[in-house]
């Protein structure tokens, strides 16, 4: 890793490449450790460095990767140049801060994201079976093959041995993924109860938000007090569009990839599930459809649920 140390006058006092391990880093910063601040771009390798700084009581800040795109705007780009620019951003007070997720809940959050990743892989395999069935113009399956009991006899429907082998591989992988998913869900649920059980049960008071969605929302937020306003939370959860304007003229929207993709997914799912067996929810959706159309109605409902979650966690109240 490249380390660049800059003093308050903007002079570089140390700038070199080193092994990405705690011992070389601590040795290099030892003369400056009294008032040093370590800043890192938010890529997947920041965990160990944040924990090291917390252990040795060193100030640590995390830079938002998308907001730091200016680093890559020069004619030449390499790690040495990037480290110098990061130090300059910190010195100039323009370092774009990202949230340093605390270690206490971080591993469980990542485990929950892994569970969702495996679930999407399972969905891809189920889609492949359905698509293959359509590809050979066969009769639709009698029941939803998402459920294990409905997959009996699926293989017999495919007569070509190569196609059958492909379907058999898909079904075996689906079975393994379902076993792992159940195992992860049980483990995650036990851990979640020890972190913040009250918040978890308050989230489940919202129609359509069950065990998995409540866990995703709880772990992706971590602490609702880091959002001073409900607008900040809605923006972080990608529930609002950000307009782009210049000289009074609007030129569309942007920033759709800035924010938390996992929260966006959770509230989009919650908006659909909110309507099931919920007459009041359906009435509200019909009013939205009449005014905004079908496509936008669900997005507005997801935004409303996001705002509701913010106030539920902020005020320690159940859903009304």
C-alpha positions as CSV (number, residue, x, y, z in Angstrom):
1,X,0.0,0.0,0.0
2,X,1.1,3.6,-0.6
3,X,1.4,5.8,2.4
4,X,1.6,9.6,2.1
5,X,2.0,11.7,5.2
6,X,1.4,15.5,4.9
7,X,1.9,18.1,7.6
8,X,-0.4,21.1,8.3
9,X,1.7,23.3,5.9
10,X,0.9,20.9,3.0
11,X,4.5,19.5,2.9
12,X,4.9,15.8,2.3
13,X,7.1,14.3,5.0
14,X,6.8,10.7,4.0
15,X,5.7,9.1,0.8
16,X,6.4,5.5,0.0
17,X,5.1,2.0,-0.9
18,X,5.0,-0.6,1.8
19,X,3.7,-4.0,2.8
20,X,0.0,-3.9,3.7
21,X,0.4,-5.1,7.3
22,X,0.0,-3.5,10.7
23,X,3.7,-3.6,11.8
24,X,5.2,-1.6,8.9
25,X,2.4,1.0,9.1
26,X,2.7,1.5,12.9
27,X,6.4,1.8,12.5
28,X,6.1,4.4,9.7
29,X,3.6,6.6,11.6
30,X,5.2,6.3,15.0
31,X,6.9,9.8,14.9
32,X,3.6,11.4,14.0
33,X,1.2,9.3,16.0
34,X,0.2,12.0,18.5
35,X,-2.0,14.0,16.1
36,X,-2.2,11.9,12.9
37,X,-5.4,11.2,11.0
38,X,-5.5,8.2,8.6
39,X,-7.7,8.5,5.6
40,X,-8.5,5.6,3.2
41,X,-10.6,5.3,0.0
42,X,-13.6,3.1,0.6
43,X,-12.7,-0.1,-1.1
44,X,-13.2,-3.6,0.3
45,X,-9.9,-3.8,2.1
46,X,-10.5,-1.0,4.7
47,X,-11.8,-3.3,7.5
48,X,-8.4,-4.3,9.0
49,X,-7.1,-0.8,8.9
50,X,-10.1,0.7,10.6
51,X,-9.9,-2.0,13.4
52,X,-6.2,-1.4,13.8
53,X,-6.7,2.4,14.2
54,X,-9.5,1.7,16.7
55,X,-7.2,-0.6,18.7
56,X,-4.4,2.0,18.9
57,X,-6.8,5.0,19.3
58,X,-5.7,6.6,16.0
59,X,-8.2,8.9,14.2
60,X,-9.6,7.1,11.1
61,X,-11.7,8.5,8.3
62,X,-13.2,6.7,5.2
63,X,-13.5,8.4,1.8
64,X,-16.6,7.8,-0.3
65,X,-15.3,6.0,-3.4
66,X,-17.8,7.5,-5.9
67,X,-17.4,11.1,-4.6
68,X,-13.6,10.6,-4.8
69,X,-13.8,10.2,-8.6
70,X,-11.8,13.4,-8.9
71,X,-8.7,11.4,-7.9
72,X,-8.9,9.5,-11.3
73,X,-9.4,12.7,-13.3
74,X,-5.7,13.4,-13.9
75,X,-3.7,12.6,-17.1
76,X,-1.7,10.0,-15.2
77,X,-3.1,7.7,-12.5
78,X,-1.4,5.3,-10.2
79,X,-1.4,4.4,-6.5
80,X,1.4,6.9,-5.7
81,X,-0.5,9.8,-7.2
82,X,-3.8,8.7,-5.6
83,X,-2.2,8.6,-2.1
84,X,-0.9,12.1,-2.6
85,X,-4.3,13.4,-3.7
86,X,-6.0,11.7,-0.8
87,X,-3.7,13.5,1.6
88,X,-4.3,16.8,-0.2
89,X,-8.1,16.3,0.1
90,X,-7.8,15.7,3.8
91,X,-5.6,18.8,4.2
92,X,-7.9,21.0,2.3
93,X,-11.0,19.8,4.2
94,X,-12.7,18.4,1.0
95,X,-12.3,14.7,1.9
96,X,-15.8,13.2,1.2
97,X,-16.6,11.2,4.2
98,X,-18.2,7.7,4.2
99,X,-19.6,5.9,7.3
100,X,-17.2,3.7,9.1
101,X,-19.4,0.8,10.0
102,X,-18.6,-0.4,13.5
103,X,-16.9,-3.9,13.9
104,X,-19.6,-5.1,16.3
105,X,-22.2,-5.7,13.6
106,X,-20.1,-5.6,10.5
107,X,-19.4,-9.3,10.1
108,X,-23.1,-10.2,10.6
109,X,-24.1,-7.6,8.1
110,X,-21.7,-9.1,5.5
111,X,-23.1,-12.6,6.3
112,X,-26.6,-11.3,5.7
113,X,-25.4,-9.9,2.3
114,X,-23.9,-13.3,1.5
115,X,-27.2,-14.9,2.3
116,X,-29.0,-12.6,-0.2
117,X,-26.3,-13.3,-2.8
118,X,-26.9,-17.0,-2.5
119,X,-30.7,-16.5,-2.7
120,X,-30.2,-14.6,-6.0
121,X,-28.1,-17.4,-7.3
122,X,-30.9,-19.8,-6.5
123,X,-33.3,-17.6,-8.3
124,X,-31.0,-17.5,-11.4
125,X,-31.0,-21.4,-11.4
126,X,-34.8,-21.5,-11.1
127,X,-35.1,-19.1,-14.0
128,X,-32.8,-21.2,-16.1
129,X,-35.0,-24.2,-15.6
130,X,-38.1,-22.2,-16.6
131,X,-36.4,-20.7,-19.6
132,X,-35.1,-24.1,-20.8
133,X,-38.7,-25.4,-20.5
134,X,-39.9,-22.6,-22.7
135,X,-37.0,-23.0,-25.1
136,X,-38.2,-26.5,-26.0
137,X,-41.8,-25.3,-26.1
138,X,-42.9,-27.8,-23.4
139,X,-46.0,-27.6,-21.2
140,X,-45.7,-25.2,-18.3
141,X,-44.9,-26.7,-14.9
142,X,-48.1,-27.7,-13.0
143,X,-47.0,-25.7,-9.9
144,X,-44.4,-23.2,-8.8
145,X,-41.0,-24.9,-8.7
146,X,-39.7,-22.5,-6.1
147,X,-41.1,-24.9,-3.6
148,X,-39.2,-28.1,-3.1
149,X,-42.3,-30.4,-3.2
150,X,-43.3,-29.1,-6.6
151,X,-40.0,-30.1,-8.2
152,X,-40.9,-33.8,-8.2
153,X,-41.0,-35.1,-11.8
154,X,-39.4,-32.0,-13.3
155,X,-36.4,-34.0,-14.7
156,X,-38.7,-36.5,-16.4
157,X,-40.1,-33.7,-18.5
158,X,-36.8,-33.3,-20.4
159,X,-36.1,-36.2,-22.8
160,X,-32.8,-35.1,-24.3
161,X,-30.0,-36.6,-22.0
162,X,-27.8,-33.5,-22.3
163,X,-30.6,-31.1,-21.3
164,X,-31.6,-33.4,-18.5
165,X,-28.1,-33.4,-17.2
166,X,-28.1,-29.6,-17.2
167,X,-31.4,-29.5,-15.3
168,X,-30.2,-32.1,-12.8
169,X,-27.1,-29.9,-12.1
170,X,-29.4,-26.9,-11.6
171,X,-31.7,-28.8,-9.2
172,X,-28.8,-30.2,-7.1
173,X,-27.3,-26.7,-6.8
174,X,-30.7,-25.3,-5.8
175,X,-31.0,-27.9,-3.1
176,X,-27.5,-27.1,-1.7
177,X,-28.2,-23.4,-1.8
178,X,-31.5,-23.8,0.1
179,X,-29.7,-25.8,2.9
180,X,-27.0,-23.1,3.2
181,X,-29.6,-20.4,3.2
182,X,-31.6,-22.0,6.1
183,X,-28.4,-22.5,8.1
184,X,-27.4,-18.9,7.6
185,X,-30.8,-17.5,8.4
186,X,-30.9,-19.4,11.7
187,X,-27.4,-18.2,12.7
188,X,-28.1,-14.6,11.7
189,X,-31.4,-14.5,13.6
190,X,-29.8,-15.6,16.8
191,X,-27.1,-12.9,16.5
192,X,-29.6,-10.2,15.6
193,X,-31.5,-10.7,18.8
194,X,-28.4,-9.9,20.8
195,X,-27.7,-6.7,18.9
196,X,-31.0,-4.8,19.0
197,X,-34.1,-7.0,19.5
198,X,-36.5,-4.1,20.2
199,X,-35.7,-2.4,16.9
200,X,-36.0,-5.7,15.0
201,X,-39.5,-6.3,16.4
202,X,-40.6,-2.8,15.7
203,X,-39.6,-3.1,12.1
204,X,-41.7,-6.3,11.9
205,X,-44.8,-4.4,12.9
206,X,-44.9,-3.0,9.3
207,X,-47.1,-5.1,7.0
208,X,-44.9,-6.8,4.4
209,X,-41.6,-6.6,6.4
210,X,-40.8,-10.0,7.8
211,X,-37.7,-11.7,9.3
212,X,-35.3,-11.2,6.3
213,X,-36.3,-7.7,5.3
214,X,-36.2,-6.5,8.9
215,X,-32.7,-7.9,9.3
216,X,-31.5,-6.3,6.1
217,X,-32.9,-2.9,7.1
218,X,-31.6,-3.1,10.7
219,X,-28.1,-4.1,9.7
220,X,-27.7,-1.7,6.8
221,X,-28.8,1.2,8.9
222,X,-27.0,0.2,12.1
223,X,-27.7,3.5,13.9
224,X,-30.6,5.7,12.7
225,X,-29.1,8.7,14.5
226,X,-26.4,9.1,11.9
227,X,-29.1,10.6,9.7
228,X,-30.1,14.0,11.0
229,X,-33.1,14.3,8.7
230,X,-35.5,11.9,7.1
231,X,-34.5,13.4,3.7
232,X,-30.9,12.2,4.4
233,X,-32.1,8.7,5.1
234,X,-34.3,8.6,2.0
235,X,-31.4,9.7,-0.2
236,X,-29.0,7.1,1.4
237,X,-31.6,4.4,0.7
238,X,-31.9,5.5,-3.0
239,X,-35.6,6.2,-2.5
240,X,-35.4,9.6,-4.2
241,X,-34.1,11.0,-7.5
242,X,-31.6,13.8,-7.5
243,X,-32.2,16.5,-10.1
244,X,-29.4,18.1,-12.2
245,X,-29.8,21.7,-13.0
246,X,-27.7,24.5,-14.5
247,X,-28.7,28.1,-15.2
248,X,-32.2,27.3,-14.1
249,X,-32.6,24.5,-16.6
250,X,-33.1,20.9,-15.5
251,X,-31.1,18.3,-17.4
252,X,-32.5,15.0,-15.9
253,X,-31.5,13.2,-12.8
254,X,-28.3,11.6,-11.5
255,X,-26.6,10.0,-8.5
256,X,-28.7,6.8,-8.8
257,X,-25.7,4.6,-7.8
258,X,-24.8,6.7,-4.8
259,X,-26.4,5.2,-1.7
260,X,-27.1,1.8,-0.2
261,X,-28.2,-0.8,-2.9
262,X,-29.3,-3.3,-0.2
263,X,-31.7,-0.8,1.4
264,X,-33.1,0.1,-2.0
265,X,-33.8,-3.6,-2.6
266,X,-35.3,-4.1,0.8
267,X,-37.8,-1.2,0.5
268,X,-38.7,-2.2,-3.1
269,X,-39.5,-5.7,-1.9
270,X,-41.4,-4.3,1.1
271,X,-43.6,-2.1,-1.1
272,X,-44.8,-5.2,-3.0
273,X,-45.3,-7.3,0.1
274,X,-47.0,-4.4,1.9
275,X,-50.0,-4.8,-0.4
276,X,-50.7,-8.5,0.3
277,X,-53.7,-9.0,2.5
278,X,-53.7,-5.3,3.2
279,X,-57.0,-3.6,2.1
280,X,-55.8,-0.2,3.3
281,X,-52.5,-0.6,1.5
282,X,-54.4,-1.5,-1.8
283,X,-56.6,1.6,-1.4
284,X,-53.6,3.8,-1.0
285,X,-51.9,2.2,-4.0
286,X,-55.0,2.8,-6.2
287,X,-54.9,6.5,-5.3
288,X,-51.2,6.6,-6.3
289,X,-51.8,4.7,-9.6
290,X,-54.7,7.1,-10.5
291,X,-52.4,10.1,-10.0
292,X,-49.0,8.9,-11.0
293,X,-49.4,5.6,-13.0
294,X,-48.5,2.0,-12.1
295,X,-44.7,2.3,-12.4
296,X,-44.3,5.3,-10.2
297,X,-46.9,4.2,-7.6
298,X,-44.7,1.4,-6.1
299,X,-41.7,3.7,-6.0
300,X,-43.7,6.3,-4.0
301,X,-44.9,3.5,-1.7
302,X,-41.3,2.3,-1.1
303,X,-40.4,6.0,-0.3
304,X,-43.3,6.2,2.2
305,X,-42.2,3.0,3.9
306,X,-38.6,4.3,4.1
307,X,-39.9,7.4,5.8
308,X,-42.0,5.3,8.2
309,X,-39.0,3.2,9.1
310,X,-37.0,6.3,9.9
311,X,-39.5,7.6,12.4
312,X,-40.2,4.1,13.8
313,X,-36.5,3.8,14.7
314,X,-36.1,7.4,15.7
315,X,-39.1,7.5,18.0
316,X,-39.1,3.9,19.3
317,X,-42.6,3.3,18.1
318,X,-44.4,0.5,16.3
319,X,-45.9,1.1,12.8
320,X,-49.3,2.9,12.8
